[in-house]
Amino acid sequence: MGLHNIPYIVSYRAVKYPRLEFKTGKLLIVLPFGAKPDILLDKHKHWIIKKSEFIKRCLQSAKNKKLITRSDEKFRKLIDYFVRKTSKDLNVKLNRIYFRKMKTKWASLSSAKNLTINSLVKHLPEYLIRYVIFHELVHIIEKRHNEKFWEIVSHRFKNYRKMEREMFIYWFLVSKKGGDHG
């Protein structure tokens, strides 16, 4: 596969450094005003091809997955249960939990220890919801996705790389369906 088979969008912004993003499965090239994408495309050709092939495999795997239908009430109770259990296991304190639709993340943790859960998480299987909660609460201990962070995650989820891939697969499934399924 060559670069000519990979569609991309160029976005010119007031940024100092150019970057490549595959957040939604499509290649986005963010460039400072006046810059050309050719140099960036050539420099990162192998990464782009590798990432594109990974995304194709994930899209193929998504065809075999099903989204879960659960009520908002059941979803919130499940989140509350996993947060209480995980907080206790990790010996961390969380401030508040918020729910809202997010465009590029399953969840996030603020510096004030507020957890925001993407409302689309409600369509994930329980084992992935448990993983999302654990992943976010580890950020209370270690802010960045560094070696220490993944070491903590791996104590509970030895297969965390597989879990991350599953999250990626479900992201395509949820976003392809348009999000809200009742």
C-alpha positions in Angstrom: 0.0 0.0 0.0 1.3 3.4 -0.9 0.4 6.9 0.4 -1.6 7.6 -2.7 -4.3 5.2 -1.4 -4.7 7.1 1.9 -7.1 10.1 1.8 -6.3 13.0 4.0 -7.6 16.4 5.0 -5.3 19.4 5.5 -6.2 21.9 8.2 -4.4 25.2 8.4 -4.2 26.7 11.9 -2.2 29.1 14.0 0.2 26.4 15.2 3.9 26.5 15.5 4.6 22.8 14.6 2.8 20.6 12.0 1.3 17.3 13.2 -0.5 14.2 11.9 -3.7 12.9 13.6 -5.7 9.7 13.0 -8.2 10.4 15.8 -11.3 9.6 13.9 -9.8 7.0 11.5 -9.1 9.6 8.8 -5.7 11.3 8.4 -5.8 14.9 9.4 -2.7 17.0 8.7 -2.5 20.1 10.8 -0.2 22.7 9.4 0.8 26.3 10.1 -0.6 28.8 7.6 1.3 28.6 4.3 3.0 25.2 4.9 2.8 22.4 2.4 1.8 18.8 3.4 4.2 17.0 1.0 7.3 17.2 3.3 5.3 15.9 6.4 3.7 13.1 4.3 7.1 12.0 3.0 8.8 12.2 6.3 6.2 10.1 8.1 5.2 7.8 5.2 5.9 4.5 7.0 4.0 5.6 10.1 1.0 6.7 8.1 0.9 3.5 6.1 1.3 1.4 9.3 -1.4 3.3 11.1 -3.8 3.2 8.1 -3.4 -0.6 7.9 -4.1 -0.9 11.6 -7.3 1.2 11.2 -8.4 -1.1 8.3 -7.9 -4.2 10.5 -9.9 -2.5 13.3 -12.7 -1.6 11.0 -12.8 -5.2 9.8 -12.9 -6.4 13.5 -15.7 -3.9 14.3 -18.0 -5.8 11.9 -18.0 -8.7 14.4 -18.8 -6.5 17.4 -22.2 -5.5 18.8 -23.0 -2.4 20.7 -24.8 -2.9 24.1 -28.2 -1.3 24.8 -28.6 -0.2 28.4 -30.6 2.5 30.1 -29.0 5.7 31.4 -30.0 4.6 34.9 -28.3 1.2 34.6 -25.2 2.9 33.0 -24.8 5.4 35.8 -25.2 2.7 38.4 -22.5 0.7 36.6 -20.2 3.7 36.5 -20.8 4.5 40.1 -20.1 0.8 41.1 -16.8 0.7 39.1 -15.6 4.1 40.3 -16.2 3.1 44.0 -14.5 -0.2 43.6 -11.6 1.1 41.6 -11.1 4.1 43.9 -10.8 1.8 46.8 -8.5 -0.6 45.0 -6.2 2.2 43.9 -6.6 4.1 47.2 -7.5 7.3 45.3 -10.2 9.9 45.8 -12.4 11.2 43.0 -14.2 14.5 43.2 -17.2 14.3 40.8 -18.4 12.4 37.8 -19.9 14.1 34.7 -21.4 12.5 31.6 -21.4 14.2 28.2 -20.8 13.3 24.6 -17.2 13.7 23.6 -15.8 13.7 20.1 -12.4 12.1 20.5 -12.2 10.5 24.0 -13.9 7.8 26.0 -13.3 9.7 29.2 -11.0 12.3 30.8 -9.8 13.3 34.3 -9.4 16.9 35.3 -6.7 18.3 37.6 -9.5 18.8 40.1 -10.1 15.0 40.0 -13.4 15.3 38.2 -14.1 12.4 35.9 -15.9 13.1 32.6 -17.4 10.0 31.0 -18.3 10.0 27.3 -22.0 9.1 27.3 -21.3 6.7 24.4 -19.4 4.5 26.9 -22.9 3.2 27.8 -22.8 1.1 24.6 -19.6 -0.7 25.5 -19.4 -4.2 27.1 -18.9 -4.2 30.9 -15.2 -5.3 30.7 -14.4 -2.3 28.6 -16.3 0.1 30.9 -14.3 -1.3 33.8 -11.1 -0.7 31.8 -12.0 2.9 31.0 -12.7 3.7 34.7 -9.5 2.0 35.8 -7.4 3.8 33.1 -8.8 7.2 34.1 -8.4 6.7 37.8 -4.8 5.7 37.4 -4.3 9.3 36.1 -4.8 10.4 39.7 -1.6 8.6 40.5 0.3 9.3 37.2 -0.9 12.1 35.0 0.8 11.1 31.7 0.8 7.9 29.6 4.4 7.2 30.5 6.1 3.9 31.6 4.9 4.2 35.2 1.3 4.8 34.1 1.3 1.6 31.9 3.1 -0.3 34.6 0.2 0.5 37.1 -2.4 -0.4 34.4 -0.7 -3.7 33.6 -1.0 -4.8 37.2 -4.7 -5.0 36.7 -4.9 -5.5 33.0 -1.9 -7.6 31.8 -3.5 -7.4 28.3 -3.9 -3.6 28.3 -2.6 -3.4 24.7 -5.5 -5.7 23.6 -7.9 -3.6 25.7 -6.7 -0.4 24.0 -7.2 -2.0 20.6 -10.7 -3.1 21.6 -11.4 0.5 22.6 -10.2 1.7 19.2 -12.4 -0.9 17.4 -15.5 0.1 19.4 -14.8 3.7 18.7 -15.3 3.1 15.0 -18.5 1.1 15.8 -20.0 3.8 18.0 -19.0 6.7 15.7 -20.2 4.9 12.6 -23.6 4.3 14.1 -23.9 8.0 14.9 -23.7 7.7 18.6 -27.1 7.6 20.4 -28.8 4.3 20.4 -31.3 4.6 23.2 
